[in-house]
Amino acid sequence: MDDLLLSKIRLSAIAELLANEWMTFSALLRAVNTTNGNLGAHLAKLVEAGYVAEEKVFVDRKPQTRYRLTKSGRNAFVAHVSEMQKLLEQAQ
Amino acid sequence: MEPRDPIPGEIREHAAMLDRILANASREVHLSGEPFIVWGIIGAVLNVVPQLIFNGGAPRSLFFVSLAVLAFGIVWTILWARRLARHAERWSNLDVMMAKLCNTIWMLTAVMAIGATTRVFANWASAAIWSFAWAIALVFAGWQGNRIALYGGIVLALSVVAANLAPLYPYAGYVLAAGMLLGMSVTGVLLTTQRRC
């Protein structure tokens, strides 16, 4: 199983990004319901693994960080769900 | 880090967590109310003006006022779309789909209403297809989980049917205008209010 996706915060972030073309850090923070630092740390791991892409833009001269799910992130999520289903079937 | 084999209890817990997270993840299409308020009013004006002119209640020159209102609407929409793109905090897959649908409807309806008027879309047909086209967009949004949009779309569609009824047909412009106000502008107000709550 993908250890990166065993975390509830990371899984929640990926689930939100699945349904969105992109999301800002603050929108993800509200959706995932955790602290600033905690989410930042988890997103950094996902970005490092190539599952999530991070881009910094300026909106009205204020910096804004946006996140989007990459193709490998989407594939990893699908593989993880599929693996979970197999393991559940085996456990039954 | 090497992958480890999870124990069955852990698997079930994780699967349950996955189900909860996916169920709670946002799936609804987010509609901004402002364009519906503005275009509902513009649509009403564009329907009322020719009805007034036809009934002899206004001079033909009023037609140019409705053209000015239409031009204002187009400029407002472009500026609004640019502001939305700058300030949005998320752009969901459904939002992308809705935007593409609305743009498609807008472009094709404009071509039909302008290019096929006088013969194919005679009388009130060119006005009615706008109501019908926006009803499609709203009902589609409604099926993605937005009930306010669904009711607005149904009201708009019903206004076209109502305008076709024999007793109401002489006042078709007013009926279509009422449909625009109730089906689009009121929907826009409700969507805006819902977002702020």
Chai-1 contact restraints between the chains, C-beta under 6 A:
chainA,res_idxA,chainB,res_idxB,connection_type,confidence,min_distance_angstrom,max_distance_angstrom,comment,restraint_id
A,M1,B,P3,contact,1.0,0.0,6.0,A-B,restraint_1
A,D3,B,M1,contact,1.0,0.0,6.0,A-B,restraint_2
A,K8,B,M17,contact,1.0,0.0,6.0,A-B,restraint_3
A,L11,B,I21,contact,1.0,0.0,6.0,A-B,restraint_4
A,S12,B,I21,contact,1.0,0.0,6.0,A-B,restraint_5
A,A15,B,I21,contact,1.0,0.0,6.0,A-B,restraint_6
A,A15,B,L22,contact,1.0,0.0,6.0,A-B,restraint_7
A,A15,B,A25,contact,1.0,0.0,6.0,A-B,restraint_8
A,E16,B,A25,contact,1.0,0.0,6.0,A-B,restraint_9
A,A19,B,A25,contact,1.0,0.0,6.0,A-B,restraint_10
A,A19,B,S26,contact,1.0,0.0,6.0,A-B,restraint_11
A,A19,B,R27,contact,1.0,0.0,6.0,A-B,restraint_12
A,A19,B,S92,contact,1.0,0.0,6.0,A-B,restraint_13
A,A19,B,N93,contact,1.0,0.0,6.0,A-B,restraint_14
A,N20,B,R90,contact,1.0,0.0,6.0,A-B,restraint_15
A,N20,B,S92,contact,1.0,0.0,6.0,A-B,restraint_16
A,E21,B,W91,contact,1.0,0.0,6.0,A-B,restraint_17
A,E21,B,V96,contact,1.0,0.0,6.0,A-B,restraint_18
A,W22,B,W91,contact,1.0,0.0,6.0,A-B,restraint_19
A,M23,B,R90,contact,1.0,0.0,6.0,A-B,restraint_20
A,T24,B,E89,contact,1.0,0.0,6.0,A-B,restraint_21
A,A27,B,E89,contact,1.0,0.0,6.0,A-B,restraint_22
A,A27,B,R90,contact,1.0,0.0,6.0,A-B,restraint_23
A,V59,B,R86,contact,1.0,0.0,6.0,A-B,restraint_24
A,M84,B,A15,contact,1.0,0.0,6.0,A-B,restraint_25
A,L87,B,I11,contact,1.0,0.0,6.0,A-B,restraint_26
A,L88,B,I11,contact,1.0,0.0,6.0,A-B,restraint_27
A,L88,B,A15,contact,1.0,0.0,6.0,A-B,restraint_28
A,A91,B,P8,contact,1.0,0.0,6.0,A-B,restraint_29
A,A91,B,I11,contact,1.0,0.0,6.0,A-B,restraint_30
